[in-house]
Amino acid sequence: MDFELDAGQRAWLAEVREFLSENVTLELRAELAERDLEFPDGEVTRFRRKVGEKGWFGLNWPREYGGLGLGAVYQHLLMSEFEYWGVPRPDLTVTSVAPMIMRHGTEQNKTEWLPLIARGEMICAVGYSEADAGTDLASLRTRATRDGDHWVINGSKIWNSGAQRATHEWLCVRTDPNGVRHRGISVIIVPIDTPGIQIRPLYAWSGYRTNEVHFEDVRVPVTNLIGEVNRGWTYITGALDLERGALTNAGDLRRAVDELRELARRPRRDGSVPSGDPALRRRLAQAEADVEAAPTGCWRTAAKVRPWQANSSGCTGPPR
């Protein structure tokens, strides 16, 4: 199957590549190489704000929420290029949290949080799993109790990836301890710098950092509740649907194969060149074919997904 972008999509791809070539600096790459990278201060924050100024965090949001109203292919192109360059791309805050706020949030939720997300100033860690509530998420015990104009939160979350560089938690809590498990859960936005929050690092074997986050008498305004009280299960599963349904962009795979090919052309100490080995060339050719094939189904899907607005993206696929 052969694909080709239309004129508008080719222009968009060129614009994204020009932006990256101008804004991916050595200083940004050095900061991204830090294992325990934290923001909000530094090169990553400046880069995210530049992306926000372009409106690209909301590129396929409805225009009524400050988005550009573009289709899935435009986002797919952007995500693939950002992956190739190894820089922060629109994350779950943009692709999962924001759509749930648009769909289920109160008017105050929308006016308070969506502009921050669109500008790249709000990054959510997703607070779901607990030590005894992983695959059985409905058994979670982190509790939020109403006290006047505030929610008081106590409990802990585990495998809370990105908490060390987040500005907020999209926090899943129990607000009705006596209700049916799935019907007593709510979602509350919690600023990460609220007193009573403690973040402890957890490292996977690969060195990847995730976190355990503890909440002790953490107080946030009642208006930080997303949508309706005890309706959080709907918002959580909706966000998970968007997360699990994300398209494979393969930009990082493309970069890895390109880097491997370049490395294979470098002479060894004895003067021989790895790429001269027929067996290695066959393996490189297979890797090249695999990385070309990887996103094919996703391009087909992206071409069929309609944007938030009524207009179609008109896409026929990726560049050749």
C-alpha contacts under 8 A as a table, 3 or more apart, distances in Angstrom:
res1	aa1	res2	aa2	distance
2	D	320	R	7.93
3	F	316	T	6.05
3	F	317	G	4.75
3	F	318	P	5.80
3	F	319	P	6.69
3	F	320	R	6.71
4	E	316	T	5.90
4	E	317	G	5.22
4	E	318	P	5.51
4	E	319	P	5.08
4	E	320	R	6.22
5	L	8	G	7.93
5	L	9	Q	5.70
5	L	10	R	5.96
5	L	315	C	6.38
5	L	316	T	5.93
5	L	317	G	5.50
5	L	318	P	5.55
5	L	319	P	5.54
6	D	9	Q	5.39
6	D	10	R	6.23
6	D	314	G	7.76
6	D	315	C	6.56
6	D	316	T	7.19
7	A	10	R	5.14
7	A	11	A	6.22
8	G	11	A	5.15
8	G	12	W	6.20
9	Q	12	W	4.89
9	Q	13	L	6.14
9	Q	74	Y	6.90
9	Q	315	C	7.64
10	R	13	L	5.11
10	R	14	A	6.24
10	R	319	P	7.80
11	A	14	A	5.11
11	A	15	E	6.21
12	W	15	E	5.04
12	W	16	V	6.28
12	W	74	Y	7.37
13	L	16	V	5.17
13	L	17	R	6.21
13	L	77	L	6.54
13	L	78	L	7.29
14	A	17	R	5.16
14	A	18	E	6.08
15	E	18	E	5.13
15	E	19	F	6.19
16	V	19	F	5.15
16	V	20	L	6.28
16	V	78	L	6.54
16	V	81	E	7.46
17	R	20	L	5.12
17	R	21	S	6.12
17	R	81	E	7.15
18	E	21	S	5.17
18	E	22	E	6.28
19	F	22	E	5.27
19	F	23	N	6.09
20	L	23	N	5.15
20	L	24	V	5.48
20	L	82	F	7.85
20	L	85	W	7.67
21	S	24	V	5.97
22	E	25	T	7.68
23	N	47	F	7.14
24	V	28	L	6.26
24	V	29	R	7.18
24	V	47	F	7.96
24	V	85	W	7.94
24	V	87	V	7.77
25	T	28	L	5.12
25	T	29	R	6.37
26	L	29	R	5.10
26	L	30	A	6.12
27	E	30	A	5.10
27	E	31	E	6.29
27	E	43	E	6.84
28	L	31	E	5.19
28	L	32	L	6.19
28	L	43	E	5.21
28	L	44	V	6.27
28	L	47	F	7.92
29	R	32	L	5.05
29	R	33	A	6.23
29	R	87	V	7.96
30	A	33	A	5.19
30	A	34	E	7.02
31	E	34	E	5.57
31	E	37	L	7.09
31	E	42	G	7.94
31	E	43	E	6.86
31	E	44	V	7.27
32	L	35	R	7.82
32	L	37	L	6.77
32	L	44	V	7.41
32	L	87	V	7.65
33	A	37	L	7.88
34	E	37	L	5.24
35	R	207	G	7.93
35	R	208	Y	7.61
35	R	209	R	7.63
36	D	164	Q	7.95
36	D	209	R	7.11
37	L	164	Q	7.81
37	L	165	R	7.01
38	E	41	D	7.97
38	E	164	Q	5.76
38	E	165	R	4.38
39	F	42	G	6.60
39	F	44	V	7.15
39	F	45	T	6.53
39	F	164	Q	7.80
39	F	165	R	4.89
39	F	166	A	7.32
40	P	44	V	7.77
40	P	45	T	5.58
40	P	165	R	6.84
40	P	166	A	7.88
40	P	167	T	7.60
41	D	44	V	7.66
41	D	45	T	5.92
42	G	45	T	5.50
42	G	46	R	6.52
43	E	46	R	5.08
43	E	47	F	6.11
44	V	47	F	5.06
44	V	48	R	6.14
44	V	88	P	7.70
45	T	48	R	5.12
45	T	49	R	6.22
46	R	49	R	5.18
46	R	50	K	6.37
47	F	50	K	5.17
47	F	51	V	6.43
48	R	51	V	5.05
48	R	52	G	6.17
48	R	88	P	7.43
48	R	119	R	7.99
48	R	120	G	5.52
48	R	121	E	7.79
49	R	52	G	4.80
49	R	53	E	6.08
49	R	119	R	6.18
49	R	120	G	5.50
49	R	121	E	7.04
50	K	53	E	5.01
50	K	54	K	6.50
51	V	54	K	5.24
51	V	55	G	6.64
51	V	56	W	5.81
51	V	57	F	6.89
51	V	119	R	7.72
51	V	120	G	7.27
52	G	55	G	5.02
52	G	56	W	5.93
52	G	57	F	5.88
52	G	118	A	5.97
52	G	119	R	4.12
52	G	120	G	5.14
53	E	56	W	7.69
53	E	119	R	6.38
55	G	58	G	5.76
55	G	59	L	6.16
55	G	67	G	6.83
55	G	68	L	6.96
55	G	118	A	6.79
55	G	119	R	7.28
56	W	59	L	4.62
56	W	68	L	7.76
56	W	118	A	7.79
57	F	90	P	5.83
57	F	94	V	6.40
57	F	117	I	7.41
57	F	118	A	5.30
57	F	119	R	7.18
57	F	120	G	6.90
58	G	61	W	4.98
58	G	66	G	7.06
58	G	67	G	4.50
58	G	68	L	6.33
58	G	94	V	7.25
58	G	118	A	5.54
59	L	67	G	5.42
59	L	68	L	4.59
59	L	69	G	6.14
59	L	70	L	5.78
59	L	74	Y	7.91
59	L	75	Q	6.93
60	N	67	G	6.20
60	N	68	L	5.81
60	N	69	G	4.68
60	N	70	L	4.52
60	N	71	G	5.68
60	N	72	A	6.92
60	N	74	Y	7.97
60	N	75	Q	6.95
60	N	307	P	6.39
60	N	308	W	6.69
61	W	65	Y	6.74
61	W	66	G	7.24
61	W	67	G	4.35
61	W	68	L	6.20
61	W	69	G	5.30
61	W	70	L	7.41
61	W	308	W	6.29
62	P	65	Y	5.65
62	P	66	G	6.91
62	P	67	G	5.18
62	P	68	L	6.72
62	P	69	G	4.90
62	P	308	W	5.41
62	P	309	Q	6.03
63	R	66	G	4.96
63	R	67	G	4.50
63	R	68	L	5.67
63	R	69	G	5.52
63	R	309	Q	7.89
64	E	67	G	7.04
65	Y	114	L	7.35
66	G	115	P	7.53
66	G	118	A	7.56
67	G	118	A	7.80
69	G	307	P	6.63
69	G	308	W	6.26
69	G	309	Q	5.76
70	L	74	Y	6.47
70	L	75	Q	7.79
70	L	307	P	6.02
70	L	308	W	7.73
70	L	309	Q	7.71
70	L	313	S	6.89
71	G	74	Y	5.69
71	G	75	Q	6.89
71	G	305	V	7.42
71	G	306	R	6.25
71	G	307	P	4.25
71	G	308	W	7.47
71	G	312	S	6.93
71	G	313	S	5.05
72	A	75	Q	5.17
72	A	76	H	6.04
72	A	302	A	5.21
72	A	303	A	7.15
72	A	305	V	6.26
72	A	306	R	7.11
72	A	307	P	6.28
72	A	313	S	7.48
73	V	76	H	4.80
73	V	77	L	6.10
73	V	299	W	7.28
73	V	302	A	5.26
73	V	303	A	6.24
73	V	313	S	7.09
73	V	315	C	6.71
73	V	317	G	7.76
74	Y	77	L	5.20
74	Y	78	L	6.31
75	Q	78	L	5.07
75	Q	79	M	6.01
76	H	79	M	5.16
76	H	80	S	6.05
76	H	247	L	7.52
76	H	249	N	6.43
76	H	302	A	7.42
77	L	80	S	5.25
77	L	81	E	6.27
77	L	249	N	7.96
77	L	318	P	7.86
78	L	81	E	5.28
78	L	82	F	6.13
79	M	82	F	5.13
79	M	83	E	6.07
79	M	89	R	6.17
79	M	90	P	7.38
79	M	249	N	6.47
79	M	251	G	7.62
80	S	83	E	5.13
80	S	84	Y	6.19
80	S	249	N	4.86
80	S	250	A	6.32
80	S	251	G	4.39
80	S	252	D	7.64
81	E	84	Y	4.97
81	E	85	W	6.29
81	E	251	G	6.09
82	F	85	W	5.18
82	F	86	G	6.05
82	F	87	V	5.56
82	F	88	P	6.90
82	F	89	R	5.78
82	F	251	G	7.36
83	E	86	G	4.87
83	E	87	V	6.38
83	E	88	P	7.83
83	E	89	R	7.19
83	E	249	N	7.73
83	E	250	A	7.54
83	E	251	G	4.72
83	E	252	D	5.04
84	Y	251	G	4.37
84	Y	252	D	4.89
84	Y	253	L	7.77
84	Y	254	R	6.69
84	Y	255	R	5.28
85	W	252	D	7.88
85	W	255	R	7.71
86	G	252	D	7.13
88	P	91	D	7.85
90	P	93	T	7.53
90	P	94	V	5.77
90	P	95	T	6.99
91	D	94	V	5.52
91	D	95	T	6.16
92	L	95	T	4.89
92	L	96	S	4.98
92	L	97	V	6.28
92	L	124	C	7.54
92	L	243	E	6.97
93	T	96	S	5.86
93	T	97	V	4.81
93	T	98	A	6.08
93	T	117	I	7.12
93	T	122	M	7.74
93	T	123	I	5.93
93	T	124	C	5.43
93	T	125	A	7.94
94	V	97	V	6.14
94	V	98	A	5.33
94	V	99	P	7.55
94	V	117	I	6.66
94	V	118	A	7.68
95	T	98	A	6.45
95	T	99	P	6.72
95	T	242	L	7.02
95	T	243	E	7.35
96	S	99	P	5.71
96	S	100	M	6.56
96	S	238	G	7.98
96	S	239	A	4.80
96	S	240	L	7.30
96	S	242	L	5.56
96	S	243	E	6.08
97	V	100	M	5.34
97	V	101	I	6.40
97	V	124	C	7.98
97	V	170	W	7.62
97	V	239	A	6.24
98	A	101	I	5.07
98	A	102	M	6.22
98	A	114	L	6.58
98	A	117	I	7.44
99	P	102	M	4.98
99	P	103	R	6.07
99	P	239	A	7.85
100	M	103	R	5.04
100	M	104	H	5.73
100	M	105	G	7.01
100	M	235	Y	6.17
100	M	238	G	6.96
100	M	239	A	6.42
101	I	104	H	5.36
101	I	105	G	4.38
101	I	106	T	7.74
101	I	109	N	6.77
101	I	110	K	6.31
101	I	114	L	7.79
101	I	226	I	7.03
101	I	227	G	7.70
102	M	105	G	5.89
102	M	110	K	6.47
104	H	226	I	7.43
104	H	227	G	5.39
104	H	235	Y	7.39
105	G	108	Q	7.81
105	G	109	N	5.43
105	G	110	K	6.29
105	G	226	I	5.35
105	G	227	G	4.26
105	G	228	E	7.95
106	T	109	N	4.97
106	T	110	K	6.38
106	T	226	I	6.90
106	T	227	G	5.30
107	E	110	K	5.12
107	E	111	T	6.23
108	Q	111	T	5.16
108	Q	112	E	5.77
108	Q	223	T	7.44
109	N	112	E	5.31
109	N	113	W	5.87
109	N	114	L	7.69
109	N	223	T	7.49
109	N	224	N	7.15
109	N	226	I	6.57
109	N	227	G	7.73
110	K	113	W	5.63
110	K	114	L	5.39
111	T	114	L	6.14
111	T	115	P	6.79
112	E	115	P	6.88
112	E	116	L	7.42
113	W	116	L	5.37
113	W	117	I	6.33
113	W	122	M	7.82
114	L	117	I	5.09
114	L	118	A	6.07
115	P	118	A	5.02
115	P	119	R	6.21
116	L	119	R	5.27
116	L	120	G	6.36
116	L	121	E	5.17
116	L	122	M	5.36
117	I	120	G	5.13
117	I	121	E	5.89
117	I	122	M	4.87
117	I	123	I	7.11
118	A	121	E	7.62
119	R	122	M	7.75
120	G	123	I	7.28
121	E	167	T	7.97
122	M	166	A	7.56
122	M	167	T	5.76
122	M	168	H	6.86
123	I	165	R	7.83
123	I	166	A	4.92
123	I	167	T	5.23
123	I	168	H	6.12
124	C	163	A	7.72
124	C	166	A	5.47
124	C	167	T	6.23
124	C	168	H	4.79
124	C	169	E	5.10
124	C	170	W	5.88
125	A	160	N	6.58
125	A	161	S	6.54
125	A	162	G	5.62
125	A	163	A	5.17
125	A	166	A	5.78
125	A	167	T	7.95
125	A	168	H	6.42
125	A	169	E	4.89
125	A	170	W	6.15
126	V	160	N	6.57
126	V	161	S	7.59
126	V	169	E	5.99
126	V	170	W	5.03
126	V	171	L	6.42
127	G	157	K	6.13
127	G	158	I	7.93
127	G	160	N	6.05
127	G	169	E	6.21
127	G	170	W	5.77
127	G	171	L	4.59
127	G	172	C	5.88
128	Y	134	G	7.76
128	Y	137	L	7.11
128	Y	157	K	6.72
128	Y	158	I	7.97
128	Y	160	N	7.73
128	Y	171	L	6.71
128	Y	172	C	5.57
129	S	133	A	5.69
129	S	134	G	4.70
129	S	135	T	7.84
129	S	137	L	6.53
129	S	140	L	7.60
129	S	157	K	5.73
129	S	158	I	5.64
129	S	159	W	6.67
129	S	160	N	7.51
130	E	133	A	4.67
130	E	134	G	5.77
130	E	137	L	7.92
130	E	140	L	6.50
130	E	141	R	7.92
130	E	156	S	6.59
130	E	157	K	4.65
130	E	158	I	5.06
130	E	159	W	7.87
131	A	134	G	6.84
131	A	157	K	7.20
131	A	158	I	6.22
132	D	139	S	7.55
132	D	140	L	7.23
133	A	136	D	5.20
133	A	137	L	4.90
133	A	138	A	7.13
133	A	139	S	5.44
133	A	140	L	5.10
133	A	141	R	7.91
134	G	137	L	5.31
136	D	139	S	5.91
136	D	140	L	7.92
137	L	140	L	5.73
138	A	181	R	5.72
138	A	182	H	5.61
138	A	185	I	7.93
139	S	181	R	6.72
140	L	173	V	7.28
140	L	174	R	7.06
141	R	155	G	6.82
141	R	173	V	7.22
141	R	174	R	6.37
142	T	153	I	7.23
142	T	154	N	5.79
142	T	155	G	4.16
142	T	156	S	6.11
142	T	157	K	7.79
142	T	172	C	7.77
142	T	173	V	5.25
142	T	174	R	6.05
143	R	153	I	5.63
143	R	154	N	5.50
143	R	155	G	6.34
143	R	173	V	5.24
143	R	174	R	4.65
143	R	175	T	6.08
144	A	151	W	5.76
144	A	152	V	5.31
144	A	153	I	4.36
144	A	154	N	6.63
144	A	173	V	6.04
144	A	174	R	6.05
144	A	175	T	5.31
145	T	151	W	5.46
145	T	152	V	5.17
145	T	153	I	6.56
145	T	175	T	6.30
146	R	149	D	7.46
146	R	150	H	5.97
146	R	151	W	4.63
146	R	152	V	6.32
146	R	222	V	7.63
147	D	150	H	5.27
147	D	151	W	5.92
147	D	152	V	6.73
148	G	151	W	7.94
149	D	221	P	5.90
149	D	222	V	5.47
150	H	219	R	6.01
150	H	220	V	5.34
150	H	221	P	4.36
150	H	222	V	4.78
151	W	218	V	7.84
151	W	219	R	5.54
151	W	220	V	5.41
151	W	221	P	6.19
151	W	222	V	5.66
152	V	217	D	5.51
152	V	218	V	5.37
152	V	219	R	4.63
152	V	220	V	6.84
153	I	215	F	6.29
153	I	216	E	6.60
153	I	217	D	5.42
153	I	218	V	4.94
153	I	219	R	6.44
154	N	214	H	7.75
154	N	215	F	4.95
154	N	216	E	4.85
154	N	217	D	5.55
154	N	218	V	6.73
155	G	214	H	6.06
155	G	215	F	5.25
155	G	216	E	6.74
156	S	212	E	7.15
156	S	213	V	5.51
156	S	214	H	4.28
156	S	215	F	5.78
157	K	160	N	6.42
157	K	212	E	5.70
157	K	213	V	5.20
157	K	214	H	6.56
158	I	211	N	6.12
158	I	212	E	4.36
158	I	213	V	6.40
159	W	202	L	7.57
159	W	210	T	5.41
159	W	211	N	5.33
159	W	212	E	6.13
160	N	163	A	6.02
160	N	210	T	5.70
160	N	211	N	4.83
160	N	212	E	6.04
160	N	213	V	6.95
161	S	164	Q	7.93
161	S	209	R	7.02
161	S	210	T	4.25
161	S	211	N	5.78
162	G	165	R	5.51
162	G	166	A	5.98
162	G	209	R	8.00
162	G	210	T	6.54
162	G	211	N	7.54
163	A	166	A	4.93
163	A	167	T	7.93
163	A	169	E	7.62
163	A	192	I	7.87
163	A	199	I	7.29
163	A	210	T	7.67
163	A	211	N	6.64
163	A	213	V	7.82
164	Q	199	I	7.01
164	Q	211	N	7.61
166	A	169	E	7.39
166	A	192	I	6.90
167	T	191	P	5.95
167	T	192	I	5.30
167	T	193	D	7.38
168	H	189	I	6.58
168	H	190	V	5.37
168	H	191	P	4.17
168	H	192	I	4.75
168	H	193	D	7.99
169	E	188	I	7.93
169	E	189	I	5.70
169	E	190	V	4.99
169	E	191	P	6.29
169	E	192	I	6.30
170	W	187	V	6.71
170	W	188	I	6.22
170	W	189	I	5.07
170	W	190	V	6.76
171	L	187	V	5.46
171	L	188	I	5.26
171	L	189	I	6.08
171	L	190	V	6.84
172	C	185	I	6.92
172	C	186	S	5.99
172	C	187	V	4.75
172	C	188	I	6.70
172	C	232	G	7.28
172	C	236	I	7.73
173	V	185	I	5.65
173	V	186	S	5.49
173	V	187	V	6.18
173	V	188	I	7.39
174	R	177	P	6.36
174	R	184	G	5.77
174	R	185	I	4.46
174	R	186	S	6.16
174	R	230	N	7.84
175	T	184	G	5.67
175	T	185	I	5.68
175	T	186	S	6.20
175	T	229	V	7.36
175	T	230	N	6.39
176	D	179	G	5.46
176	D	183	R	7.88
176	D	184	G	4.40
176	D	185	I	6.82
176	D	230	N	6.92
177	P	184	G	6.44
178	N	184	G	7.50
179	G	183	R	6.22
179	G	184	G	5.18
180	V	183	R	5.24
180	V	184	G	6.16
181	R	184	G	5.73
181	R	185	I	7.40
182	H	185	I	6.23
182	H	233	W	6.04
183	R	230	N	5.57
183	R	231	R	6.39
183	R	232	G	7.80
183	R	233	W	6.95
184	G	230	N	4.69
184	G	231	R	7.39
184	G	232	G	7.99
185	I	229	V	7.58
185	I	230	N	4.71
185	I	231	R	6.34
185	I	232	G	5.13
185	I	233	W	6.08
186	S	225	L	7.39
186	S	226	I	7.53
186	S	228	E	7.62
186	S	229	V	5.57
186	S	230	N	4.77
186	S	231	R	5.73
186	S	232	G	3.88
186	S	233	W	6.96
187	V	225	L	6.07
187	V	226	I	5.60
187	V	229	V	7.99
187	V	232	G	5.13
187	V	235	Y	7.55
187	V	236	I	7.77
188	I	224	N	5.54
188	I	225	L	4.39
188	I	226	I	5.70
189	I	224	N	5.27
189	I	225	L	6.48
189	I	226	I	7.17
190	V	194	T	7.38
190	V	220	V	6.66
190	V	224	N	7.25
191	P	194	T	5.66
192	I	197	I	6.97
193	D	197	I	7.19
194	T	197	I	6.36
194	T	218	V	6.79
194	T	219	R	7.52
194	T	220	V	7.90
195	P	218	V	6.26
195	P	219	R	7.86
196	G	214	H	7.88
196	G	215	F	5.73
196	G	216	E	4.92
196	G	217	D	6.09
196	G	218	V	5.10
197	I	213	V	6.97
197	I	214	H	5.67
197	I	215	F	4.85
197	I	216	E	6.54
197	I	218	V	6.87
198	Q	213	V	5.68
198	Q	214	H	5.15
198	Q	215	F	6.75
199	I	211	N	6.53
199	I	212	E	5.97
199	I	213	V	4.58
199	I	214	H	6.56
200	R	211	N	5.52
200	R	212	E	5.15
200	R	213	V	6.22
201	P	209	R	6.50
201	P	210	T	6.01
201	P	211	N	4.44
201	P	212	E	6.32
202	L	209	R	5.76
202	L	210	T	5.07
202	L	211	N	4.91
202	L	212	E	6.70
203	Y	206	S	7.77
203	Y	207	G	5.57
203	Y	208	Y	5.58
203	Y	209	R	4.59
203	Y	210	T	6.02
203	Y	211	N	7.87
204	A	207	G	5.29
204	A	208	Y	5.24
204	A	209	R	6.42
204	A	210	T	7.53
205	W	208	Y	7.25
215	F	218	V	5.92
220	V	224	N	6.80
221	P	224	N	5.61
222	V	225	L	5.87
223	T	226	I	7.76
225	L	228	E	7.25
225	L	229	V	7.15
226	I	229	V	7.78
226	I	232	G	7.81
227	G	231	R	7.54
228	E	231	R	5.63
228	E	232	G	7.55
229	V	232	G	7.09
230	N	233	W	7.70
231	R	234	T	6.00
231	R	235	Y	7.22
232	G	235	Y	5.05
232	G	236	I	6.07
233	W	236	I	5.10
233	W	237	T	6.12
234	T	237	T	5.43
234	T	238	G	6.01
235	Y	238	G	5.06
235	Y	239	A	6.12
236	I	239	A	5.17
236	I	240	L	6.18
237	T	240	L	4.93
237	T	241	D	6.07
238	G	241	D	5.09
238	G	242	L	6.51
239	A	242	L	5.21
239	A	243	E	6.21
240	L	243	E	4.84
240	L	244	R	5.90
241	D	244	R	5.29
241	D	245	G	5.88
242	L	245	G	5.13
242	L	246	A	6.32
243	E	246	A	5.51
247	L	298	C	5.69
247	L	302	A	7.88
248	T	294	A	7.66
248	T	295	P	5.97
248	T	298	C	6.32
249	N	295	P	6.15
249	N	298	C	7.68
250	A	253	L	5.04
250	A	254	R	6.18
250	A	291	V	7.08
250	A	294	A	6.83
250	A	295	P	6.33
251	G	254	R	5.05
251	G	255	R	6.30
252	D	255	R	5.08
252	D	256	A	6.19
253	L	256	A	5.03
253	L	257	V	6.28
253	L	291	V	6.36
254	R	257	V	5.35
254	R	258	D	6.24
254	R	291	V	6.15
255	R	258	D	5.09
255	R	259	E	6.08
256	A	259	E	5.15
256	A	260	L	6.08
257	V	260	L	4.99
257	V	261	R	6.10
257	V	284	L	7.76
257	V	287	A	6.87
257	V	288	E	6.76
257	V	291	V	7.83
258	D	261	R	5.18
258	D	262	E	6.26
259	E	262	E	5.10
259	E	263	L	6.11
260	L	263	L	5.03
260	L	264	A	6.15
261	R	264	A	5.12
261	R	265	R	6.66
261	R	275	S	7.86
261	R	284	L	7.10
262	E	265	R	5.35
262	E	266	R	7.05
263	L	266	R	5.47
264	A	267	P	7.93
264	A	273	V	6.90
264	A	274	P	5.05
264	A	275	S	4.98
265	R	273	V	5.98
265	R	274	P	6.38
265	R	275	S	5.51
266	R	273	V	6.05
266	R	274	P	7.29
267	P	270	D	7.63
267	P	271	G	5.27
267	P	272	S	5.41
267	P	273	V	4.44
267	P	274	P	7.04
268	R	271	G	5.20
268	R	272	S	5.46
268	R	273	V	6.09
268	R	274	P	7.49
269	R	272	S	7.50
272	S	276	G	7.84
273	V	276	G	5.61
273	V	277	D	7.81
274	P	277	D	5.75
274	P	280	L	7.27
275	S	278	P	7.55
275	S	280	L	6.42
275	S	281	R	6.04
276	G	280	L	7.82
276	G	281	R	7.37
277	D	280	L	5.35
277	D	281	R	6.30
278	P	281	R	5.01
278	P	282	R	6.23
279	A	282	R	5.18
279	A	283	R	6.42
280	L	283	R	5.05
280	L	284	L	6.12
281	R	284	L	5.01
281	R	285	A	6.04
282	R	285	A	5.04
282	R	286	Q	6.23
283	R	286	Q	5.07
283	R	287	A	6.20
284	L	287	A	5.00
284	L	288	E	6.09
285	A	288	E	4.98
285	A	289	A	6.21
286	Q	289	A	5.05
286	Q	290	D	6.10
287	A	290	D	5.02
287	A	291	V	6.15
288	E	291	V	5.34
288	E	292	E	6.24
289	A	292	E	5.17
289	A	293	A	6.17
290	D	293	A	5.09
290	D	294	A	5.96
291	V	294	A	5.15
291	V	295	P	7.58
292	E	295	P	6.89
292	E	296	T	7.42
293	A	296	T	5.37
294	A	297	G	7.46
295	P	298	C	5.05
295	P	299	W	6.20
296	T	299	W	5.27
296	T	300	R	6.53
297	G	300	R	5.12
297	G	301	T	6.23
298	C	301	T	4.92
298	C	302	A	5.92
299	W	302	A	5.02
299	W	303	A	6.08
299	W	317	G	5.47
299	W	318	P	6.73
300	R	303	A	5.24
300	R	304	K	6.60
300	R	316	T	7.81
300	R	317	G	6.83
301	T	304	K	5.21
301	T	305	V	6.25
302	A	305	V	5.17
303	A	306	R	7.85
303	A	313	S	7.19
303	A	314	G	7.16
303	A	315	C	5.22
303	A	316	T	6.22
303	A	317	G	6.73
306	R	309	Q	7.74
306	R	310	A	7.52
306	R	311	N	7.59
306	R	312	S	5.81
306	R	313	S	7.08
307	P	310	A	6.90
307	P	311	N	7.03
307	P	312	S	6.60
307	P	313	S	7.12
